[in-house]
């Protein structure tokens, strides 16, 4: 027999050999007695199979745990829906029972607001009437498409006349207005797209302003670049935030001999005045070069306050002025990161820093505000600062060259946007601006819809006042045609006037009306695609806010009624065009260790000293008594927003009956958005 037929007499002895190569754990050699057969078996593949199986089992277990956690989280969300629904119902009930409306606190001239509200009510009643009429016609003629009545009944004649009027008179006018708004919408969208492309280019090329002062010059004590700087803190009845702003400014890292702080208090409350004055005295005893100023004649709001402070005789000794509102807390190195940009740059008039917000995650309202302001600073201010050297001064967290203020005539009280006013005049005089996106100054966002609404009214009425006053100066200014075009068309008309006009007119009036006049229609891309794309671009600077994309789109359209009202008031000097309401603050600290920082640098505040503790206790008691005596805050009902909510919901019902899908969903969600805002269910909730 051949070797394959031989019997194994000895059976062989297994030999185990340990290999030095770490890739192989062991090799089993089985040899016969004749040494003619070597069968090598490696256990590496078997071990790999075992490891793979273990990994699969481990991954399967991990996946199971993840799914269980997700299911638990989903169950928790579902369980929280009923309580949330009942809380919502109870909140709505409280609003209706209390009866507090937005007109209860507005005792001034409300002519434009009343007129706008009356127009909205007219469109609401008209839409309800048309809805009932169309439903009756649908069941009478068994369909929406009607050409001529088969009978000569009264209803048939009335409906035929309505169709005739609709086709011959209403539809052309409505379609023309829709086309004009669509053109505005497209132009504004292109402007937004160009701004985003400019921001991407800045990020790609890593473009940023660079100061001509190195770190060594700033670390060399008084011998380095340390010009005389004046710091101003204007405030008015802002007892919630005065301590943290004064403390932050007094901790600025700048030679004390080169720094003077002015606390410009316009408070009309005697207790608030005494508290701020005592705080200033405390820091004076700690060696801070700080002064307290209170005006006897309070005229011109913030502009008048700043103008009065600049008239002090000692201001001539200072070269720059930094301005911080009462809720702003600059970091200690703020001046070291902004003032050096003025060195060897005689054409530079302003250095503006970015705002950041301590309460951006407080509620839905603050999250939506953060999206808007993130785009404003990250895109608008940065692109305009890099490519044009001009942008609107934000009123705070900026450093001005005092010579620039004197050159343009100083602060003027003619509008409620004194910051934009002085920036426009400085640009017409040829001064350049720098925006620093990497230098942040923390502040607060309004947490209640009432405070945010009043703030937005001032921010949108003031630019229209300024546009009327500055237009002749812009036309006759000795600047290039491009700069005139940029200031008139882009800065004022497109971003301050056209945006609120088309947003309100197109989405809150024309779109609902096209549901009842189907001969005039809006394309789906106008209702859906372009707004979604623009909202997506707006939200890019705040990527953590992507889950709020849809609420942001709806809320911006909801705010259009307030912005439109403010824009018309400012443009035609109607109603509350000159109304100035200080935005309410909650007093949230920007730094968790701000109090400890003050205590470390202020031995007067140590617990071992008895007198300051008594003073602090006295102040705390006064605050508690004042809070208890204050009138209780209320969430209010906003009539215009509620009327628009019912108008949009009525239009959505008409859209549903005619099976217009995208239009129905847009009108439905937009109507719900107006309803929530009208019932003041967004923002701070007062129990």
C-alpha angles and dihedrals in degrees: 000000000000124000090271089062099049119115119237103244100179100027089223130251121265112236120201115203121188111217123217091213106097091214090071122051100190142343124214116211119193114190131183123223091256091053088228096118126058116174112186117198120186119199095201095095091045090051092049090051090051091048091049090050090050091049091050091050091047093048090047090053092047091049090049091053092047091050091048091051091048091049090049091050092048090049089051090051092049091048090052094053098079094050090046090051093050091047089052092050092048091049091052090048091052091051093051095044094047091050093204110156135181091257094061094081098034106087095155129090107311099172097124092043092050091047093050092047090050091051091050091049090050092054090046095053090043092052092049090050092048092047092056090044093050093047090052090049091049093057092040096052096026095235145033099255107086126173108164134345118257092208132042100236123141093249091050091052093047092049093048089052090049091052090048093051090044094052100039103037116010102041097054093049093045092046091049092052090046091051092050091050091047090054090050089047093052093047092049090047091052090050090052091048092051090050090052092049089050090052091050089051091052091051093046094049092037091230116179137148112267122204120226091226117088126212092258091063090053094047096051095087121231090344093069130076101304111141123184109281128191117202120201127194110188114193141162124196092332102141092152095067111021095097097053095044093049091046093050093049093046088055094057111133100239132114108275091223089059097045134074124179122205119196103201105198118189094170116142092196111095094209092053090049092053093047093052092045091051090050090053091050091052091056091045089058088052090058101261116146095231134143134196119220127184123181120226093199109045107200132147097025112236095348091054090048093052092043091053092050093050090056092067113118095234093058090083089071092063129079103194137029126206118200126204126175118228095265096048121103114189120203117250092255095051096110092043090057098044111031095056090067089071093062113110089354105104093168093060113103105166140029112194124195128205125258123234125186131230094198103039091125096045097105142334093279094056091046091054091046090052090057092054096045094043089058091045094055101031096045115013101038095037096047094045091046094051101041104027106021088225134098137139115283108242093220095243143040090045138113120222130195103238091219088061092054091049092046094056096043101266128257117343127201096208096107140024091245101065090157094060090041095058092042092054092048092048091052091050088054091054101256119146130222134212125204119202111203093181095056110081133188117193123228142148135275121218107264098196126065091229092058093043092049093053091046092052091047090057093043092054102037095048097059090053091052089049093047092057091049099042101041095090091046091050092050093050096039119118095240132112123283089244092057091048091050091048093050098043103036106025104028099039113015103035102036101029105031112018096045098060091036099057094035092058098035098043103041102028103038114013097041095052091045092053088063088066095036101045092175086076111057142173118225118244092242089061093050099040122007105044095042090049091049093049091048089050091053091047092053096050095090088056103044093170088065096063092109087063095056096113095041088049092053092049094044093051090055089046092054090051091086091059093043093047091050091049093046093053091045093053096042095052098027092243132153116334098001091133096039113131118189119176109236111247116246130204096205098238112170118238094215126044092217097043093113093048089048091055092046092051092053095038116061087180089073095052116121091236091072113076105195098060090047090056090049091050091049090050091051092048091052090049091052093050092049092048092049091050092050093048119104111262115258120240137198106236140211115241110211100199093051092048092049091051090048092058091043092054094043090051090051090049090055090052090047091051092053091054092044098241100158109189093035091051095052093045093050092044096052092040090051091050089049091054089047093054092047093044090055090046093240093141120080128007115009119208114209 
